[in-house]
Amino acid sequence: MLGLRTPELLIILLIVVVLFGANKLPQLGKGLGEGIRSFKKSFAGEDDEKPTPGSSRPGEPGPKA
């Protein structure tokens, strides 16, 4: 690999904590996870927005209630 062992990873983690602050780390992790998940879905060809029955497309009249 890159030759990163425990001491090097701890130093990198310490630098990240100093730069972003401990309060921002959960938000960074969540954003990174969502980005990776979205990338995997788009790479697999899955769409996030699937039309539901009764929904209308933009410019078409909506369902009558």
N, CA and C of each residue as an Amber inpcrd file, in Angstrom:
protein
   195
   0.8440000  -1.1760000   0.0000000   0.0000000   0.0000000   0.0000000
   0.8850000   1.2330000   0.0000000   0.4860000   2.2610000   0.6720000
   1.2740000   3.4820000   0.7090000   2.2730000   3.5010000   1.8520000
   2.2820000   2.4830000   2.6520000   3.2050000   2.4510000   3.7720000
   2.6950000   3.2620000   4.9590000   1.3870000   3.4830000   5.0450000
   0.8280000   4.2260000   6.1730000   0.5770000   3.2540000   7.3220000
   1.2280000   3.5280000   8.4250000   1.0420000   2.7190000   9.6140000
   0.2800000   3.5410000  10.6410000   0.1140000   3.0020000  11.8070000
  -0.6620000   3.6440000  12.8630000  -0.1620000   5.0480000  13.2100000
   1.1340000   5.2750000  13.4180000   1.5710000   6.6360000  13.7690000
   1.2470000   7.6660000  12.6760000   1.4270000   7.2770000  11.4250000
   1.1320000   8.2090000  10.3330000  -0.3620000   8.5120000  10.2580000
  -1.1960000   7.4870000  10.4450000  -2.6440000   7.7010000  10.4150000
  -3.1030000   8.5810000  11.5730000  -2.4930000   8.4200000  12.7420000
  -2.8410000   9.2630000  13.8840000  -2.4600000  10.7260000  13.6340000
  -1.3210000  10.9470000  13.0170000  -0.9090000  12.3140000  12.6940000
  -1.8710000  12.9420000  11.6890000  -2.2610000  12.1840000  10.6740000
  -3.2200000  12.6900000   9.6850000  -4.5550000  13.0070000  10.3500000
  -5.0280000  12.1220000  11.2250000  -6.2830000  12.3560000  11.9420000
  -6.1900000  13.6060000  12.8100000  -5.0780000  13.8080000  13.4820000
  -4.8730000  14.9890000  14.3110000  -4.9150000  16.2630000  13.4670000
  -4.2790000  16.2370000  12.3060000  -4.2920000  17.4060000  11.4050000
  -5.7180000  17.6970000  10.9400000  -6.4950000  16.6610000  10.6050000
  -7.8820000  16.8510000  10.1690000  -8.7100000  17.4620000  11.2920000
  -8.5250000  16.9820000  12.5250000  -9.2680000  17.5360000  13.6650000
  -8.9100000  18.9980000  13.8870000  -7.6440000  19.3400000  13.7620000
  -7.2150000  20.7250000  13.9530000  -7.7870000  21.6200000  12.8590000
  -7.7740000  21.1470000  11.6190000  -8.2600000  21.9720000  10.5080000
  -9.7700000  22.1820000  10.5450000 -10.5280000  21.1270000  10.7820000
 -11.9820000  21.2130000  10.6760000 -12.6850000  21.3510000  12.0100000
 -12.0640000  20.9690000  13.0850000 -12.6980000  21.0300000  14.3970000
 -13.4790000  19.7540000  14.6670000 -13.5670000  19.4070000  15.9280000
 -14.2280000  18.1570000  16.3140000 -15.7280000  18.2010000  16.0280000
 -16.3320000  19.3870000  16.0530000 -17.7730000  19.4880000  15.8240000
 -18.1500000  19.2370000  14.3680000 -17.2640000  19.4940000  13.4520000
 -17.5570000  19.3360000  12.0290000 -17.2990000  17.9210000  11.5170000
 -16.5730000  17.0950000  12.2570000 -16.2130000  15.7630000  11.7740000
 -17.4180000  14.8790000  11.4730000 -18.4550000  14.8240000  12.3170000
 -19.6200000  14.0020000  11.9540000 -20.2930000  14.4760000  10.6680000
 -20.3490000  15.7830000  10.4610000 -20.9450000  16.3140000   9.2390000
 -20.1020000  15.9440000   8.0300000 -18.7810000  15.9960000   8.1620000
 -17.8960000  15.6060000   7.0620000 -18.0650000  14.1300000   6.7280000
 -18.1510000  13.2950000   7.7450000 -18.3360000  11.8580000   7.5240000
 -19.6580000  11.5550000   6.8500000 -20.7070000  12.2370000   7.2920000
 -22.0270000  12.0330000   6.6940000 -22.0230000  12.4650000   5.2350000
 -21.4430000  13.6160000   4.9610000 -21.3830000  14.1120000   3.5810000
 -20.5720000  13.1980000   2.6810000 -19.4640000  12.6970000   3.2030000
 -18.6250000  11.7820000   2.4300000 -19.3670000  10.4810000   2.1460000
 -20.0600000   9.9630000   3.1450000 -20.8310000   8.7300000   2.9580000
 -21.9450000   8.8930000   1.9410000 -22.6550000  10.0270000   2.0030000
 -23.7300000  10.2750000   1.0380000 -23.1690000  10.4360000  -0.3690000
 -22.0230000  11.0770000  -0.4730000 -21.4010000  11.2480000  -1.7830000
 -20.9930000   9.9160000  -2.3980000 -20.3940000   9.0590000  -1.5870000
 -19.9810000   7.7460000  -2.0750000 -21.2050000   6.9220000  -2.4640000
 -22.2440000   6.9690000  -1.6420000 -23.4750000   6.2270000  -1.9320000
 -24.1090000   6.7050000  -3.2280000 -24.1420000   8.0090000  -3.4180000
 -24.7040000   8.5810000  -4.6400000 -23.8720000   8.1850000  -5.8520000
 -22.5700000   8.1990000  -5.7100000 -21.6890000   7.8000000  -6.8060000
 -21.9270000   6.3440000  -7.1910000 -22.0530000   5.4700000  -6.2010000
 -22.2940000   4.0550000  -6.4830000 -23.6310000   3.8600000  -7.1920000
 -24.6640000   4.5930000  -6.7520000 -25.9800000   4.4770000  -7.4010000
 -25.9190000   4.9500000  -8.8400000 -25.2740000   6.0700000  -9.0820000
 -25.2160000   6.5930000 -10.4440000 -24.3500000   5.7050000 -11.3280000
 -23.3290000   5.1060000 -10.7730000 -22.4600000   4.2160000 -11.5380000
 -23.2000000   2.9350000 -11.9010000 -24.0820000   2.4800000 -11.0050000
 -24.8570000   1.2650000 -11.2510000 -26.0460000   1.5360000 -12.1680000
 -26.3600000   2.8100000 -12.4040000 -27.4610000   3.1650000 -13.2900000
 -28.7880000   3.3140000 -12.5760000 -28.7820000   3.3240000 -11.2690000
 -30.0230000   3.5060000 -10.5240000 -30.3600000   4.9840000 -10.4620000
 -31.6560000   5.2870000 -10.5170000 -32.1130000   6.6660000 -10.4170000
 -32.6360000   6.9210000  -9.0160000 -32.3470000   8.1180000  -8.4970000
 -32.8900000   8.4970000  -7.1970000 -34.3620000   8.8360000  -7.3020000
 -34.7380000   9.4930000  -8.3850000 -36.1160000   9.9460000  -8.5570000
 -36.8530000   8.9970000  -9.4820000 -37.6380000   8.1180000  -8.8850000
 -38.4580000   7.2080000  -9.6660000 -39.8830000   7.7300000  -9.6350000
 -40.5450000   7.7930000 -10.7820000 -41.9050000   8.3180000 -10.7950000
 -42.8420000   7.4060000 -10.0200000 -43.7220000   8.0100000  -9.2600000
 -44.7090000   7.2580000  -8.5080000 -46.0280000   7.3040000  -9.2570000
 -46.8530000   6.2990000  -9.1050000 -48.1450000   6.3110000  -9.7980000
 -48.9660000   7.5240000  -9.3700000 -49.5350000   8.2060000 -10.3390000
 -50.3530000   9.3800000 -10.0520000 -49.5730000  10.6730000 -10.0360000
 -48.2710000  10.6060000 -10.1260000 -47.5030000  11.8460000 -10.1400000
 -47.4550000  12.3720000 -11.5590000 -47.2180000  13.6590000 -11.6740000
 -47.1950000  14.2700000 -12.9980000 -45.8010000  14.7790000 -13.3090000
 -45.5380000  14.9240000 -14.5780000 -44.2840000  15.4980000 -15.0160000
 -44.4390000  17.0010000 -15.0730000 -43.3200000  17.7430000 -15.0310000
 -43.4320000  19.1990000 -15.1330000 -44.1100000  19.6000000 -16.4520000
 -45.0680000  20.4830000 -16.3440000 -45.7750000  20.9570000 -17.5220000
 -47.0580000  20.1980000 -17.7940000 -47.2820000  19.0750000 -17.1070000
 -48.5170000  18.3160000 -17.2740000 -49.4330000  18.6050000 -16.0980000
 -50.7190000  18.5490000 -16.3390000 -51.6390000  18.7810000 -15.2220000
 -51.5270000  17.6660000 -14.1850000 -51.6710000  18.0120000 -12.9460000
 -51.5400000  17.0500000 -11.8620000 -52.7660000  16.1650000 -11.7520000
 -52.7170000  15.1620000 -10.8760000 -53.8720000  14.2800000 -10.6860000
 -55.0250000  15.0340000 -10.0620000 -56.2150000  14.6890000 -10.4780000
 -57.4180000  15.3590000  -9.9570000 -57.8730000  14.6340000  -8.6990000
 -58.2020000  15.4360000  -7.6970000 -58.6140000  14.8400000  -6.4280000
 -60.1010000  14.8740000  -6.2490000
